[in-house]
């Protein structure tokens, strides 16, 4: 198994564990790719058998890992290098300042 396939598998297991916890606010993600792939996958993530979901997950995962992913709502620093997390916090602060002047 190649590294990207292994990462997709780890992300899939994390999503299957964390996605149901999201409703209660008890989810703890380690990867933006896992979170946003789960969002794109939708409710079928919980409903489909693992074997049925793997191919679709792998395709969505391949897209997510190539993108600049937005922060996870409620966990903005997850999966971001410190410099990116700091930049995103700065942008959020600037947006708040500009938004308050409207």
Phi, psi and omega per residue, in radians:
X1 nan 2.273 3.136
X2 -1.303 2.817 -3.093
X3 -1.013 -0.743 -3.121
X4 -1.166 -0.589 3.067
X5 -1.199 -0.671 3.103
X6 -1.126 -0.765 3.102
X7 -1.076 -0.695 3.111
X8 -1.106 -0.698 3.129
X9 -1.139 -0.761 3.105
X10 -1.105 -0.768 3.106
X11 -1.079 -0.675 3.123
X12 -1.120 -0.794 3.132
X13 -1.098 -0.723 3.113
X14 -1.087 -0.783 -3.110
X15 -1.118 -0.729 3.122
X16 -1.104 -0.526 3.129
X17 -1.435 -0.748 -3.000
X18 -1.506 -0.569 -3.043
X19 -0.979 -0.808 3.124
X20 -1.116 -0.444 3.140
X21 -1.351 -0.292 -3.072
X22 -1.035 -0.719 -3.090
X23 -1.012 -0.605 -3.118
X24 -1.611 -0.006 -3.111
X25 1.259 0.377 -3.099
X26 -1.844 0.194 -3.123
X27 -1.352 2.561 3.130
X28 -2.375 1.705 -3.073
X29 -1.578 2.598 3.038
X30 -1.961 -0.083 -3.020
X31 -2.519 2.225 3.026
X32 -1.148 -0.632 3.139
X33 -1.080 -0.737 3.129
X34 -1.118 -0.776 -3.125
X35 -1.099 -0.911 -3.040
X36 -1.254 -0.504 3.018
X37 -1.165 -0.694 3.094
X38 -1.099 -0.710 3.108
X39 -1.064 -0.792 -3.127
X40 -1.198 -0.592 -3.137
X41 -1.166 -0.701 3.069
X42 1.475 -2.900 -3.047
X43 -1.049 -0.400 -3.139
X44 -1.117 -0.292 3.123
X45 -0.956 -0.699 -3.141
X46 -1.494 -0.477 -3.000
X47 -1.480 -0.620 -3.065
X48 -1.373 2.599 3.003
X49 -1.169 2.666 -3.087
X50 -0.929 -0.811 -3.126
X51 -1.053 -0.651 3.138
X52 -1.247 -0.520 -3.029
X53 -1.534 -0.406 -2.988
X54 -1.005 -0.796 -3.079
X55 -1.137 -0.803 3.121
X56 -1.120 -0.729 3.121
X57 -1.030 -0.813 -3.102
X58 -1.046 -0.710 3.127
X59 -1.151 -0.794 3.124
X60 -1.175 -0.652 3.117
X61 -1.075 -0.774 -3.127
X62 -1.015 -0.615 3.098
X63 -1.257 -0.834 -3.057
X64 -1.058 -0.695 -3.074
X65 -1.265 -0.232 3.091
X66 -1.613 -0.206 -3.050
X67 -1.681 2.806 2.905
X68 -1.503 1.954 -3.037
X69 -1.613 2.433 3.092
X70 -1.128 2.746 3.071
X71 -1.056 2.682 3.074
X72 -1.322 2.202 3.099
X73 -0.992 2.201 -3.126
X74 1.562 -0.182 3.134
X75 -2.570 1.092 -2.974
X76 -1.117 -0.439 -3.080
X77 -1.580 -0.113 -3.112
X78 -1.118 2.289 3.035
X79 1.302 0.174 -3.137
X80 -1.995 2.403 3.023
X81 -1.058 2.686 -3.100
X82 -0.911 -0.682 -3.124
X83 -1.172 -0.676 3.113
X84 -1.201 -0.759 3.118
X85 -1.045 -0.743 3.124
X86 -1.127 -0.737 3.121
X87 -1.110 -0.732 3.135
X88 -1.154 -0.664 3.077
X89 -1.114 -0.710 3.110
X90 -1.095 -0.760 3.104
X91 -1.103 -0.732 3.117
X92 -1.088 -0.698 3.121
X93 -1.124 -0.773 3.123
X94 -1.113 -0.704 3.103
X95 -1.098 -0.672 3.113
X96 -1.121 -0.704 3.131
X97 -1.140 -0.848 -3.123
X98 -1.130 -0.725 3.132
X99 -1.101 -0.554 -3.113
X100 -1.330 -0.189 -3.119
X101 -1.659 -0.027 -3.117
X102 -1.362 nan nan
